[in-house]
Amino acid sequence: MKSRLITLSAACVALFATVTIGQAQDPAANNNDRPNRWQHKRGNPMEHLTKALDLTPEQRAKIQPIFDQAKPQVMAARQEAKQKIMAIRENAMTQIRPILTPAQQQKFDALKKAREDMRKAREEMRDAMKKQ
């Protein structure tokens, strides 16, 4: 169990170092003009519609505010869904733990802590990237 945690920790440190070094070597990579991860994976919806439907500049001018208005609503819905999922998972873990033996409970708790540490490290890395 300890070897898994050590390996997981080492992988986190290596990933963090790689991202940090990569950003330090390429200052342009920190440019806030680049698309966010959702735009990168799914593309910019305005660009997609413009290409797919051959939108005129007037149509684009009318459609863009609709996207701008919907974006915070979508983000709020995603956040709400994320919170619900986390609550469901926590409830499941609370039900599972008493079924385990004391030794299994210790391992279970260690796994949970490792998962929380990874989540915190990802959040810190995201926050650090946003500040740059």
CORNOR-V178346 format. One record per backbone hydrogen bond with DSSP energy under -1.0 kcal/mol. NH is the residue of the N-H (numbers start at 1). CO is the residue of the C=O. If there is no record, write none. Layout:
nh->NH co->CO
nh->NH co->CO
This chain:
nh->5 co->1
nh->6 co->2
nh->7 co->3
nh->8 co->4
nh->9 co->5
nh->10 co->6
nh->11 co->7
nh->12 co->8
nh->13 co->9
nh->14 co->10
nh->15 co->11
nh->16 co->12
nh->17 co->13
nh->18 co->14
nh->19 co->15
nh->20 co->16
nh->21 co->17
nh->22 co->18
nh->23 co->19
nh->24 co->20
nh->25 co->21
nh->26 co->22
nh->29 co->26
nh->30 co->27
nh->31 co->28
nh->34 co->31
nh->40 co->36
nh->41 co->37
nh->42 co->38
nh->43 co->39
nh->48 co->44
nh->49 co->45
nh->50 co->46
nh->51 co->47
nh->52 co->48
nh->53 co->49
nh->54 co->50
nh->60 co->56
nh->61 co->57
nh->62 co->58
nh->63 co->59
nh->64 co->60
nh->67 co->63
nh->68 co->64
nh->69 co->65
nh->70 co->66
nh->71 co->67
nh->74 co->70
nh->75 co->71
nh->76 co->72
nh->77 co->73
nh->78 co->74
nh->79 co->75
nh->80 co->76
nh->81 co->77
nh->82 co->78
nh->83 co->79
nh->84 co->80
nh->85 co->81
nh->86 co->82
nh->87 co->83
nh->88 co->84
nh->89 co->85
nh->90 co->86
nh->91 co->87
nh->92 co->88
nh->93 co->89
nh->94 co->90
nh->95 co->91
nh->96 co->92
nh->97 co->93
nh->99 co->96
nh->100 co->97
nh->105 co->101
nh->106 co->102
nh->107 co->103
nh->108 co->104
nh->109 co->105
nh->110 co->106
nh->111 co->107
nh->112 co->108
nh->113 co->109
nh->114 co->110
nh->115 co->111
nh->116 co->112
nh->117 co->113
nh->118 co->114
nh->119 co->115
nh->120 co->116
nh->121 co->117
nh->122 co->118
nh->123 co->119
nh->124 co->120
nh->125 co->121
nh->126 co->122
nh->127 co->123
nh->128 co->124
nh->129 co->125
nh->130 co->126
nh->131 co->127
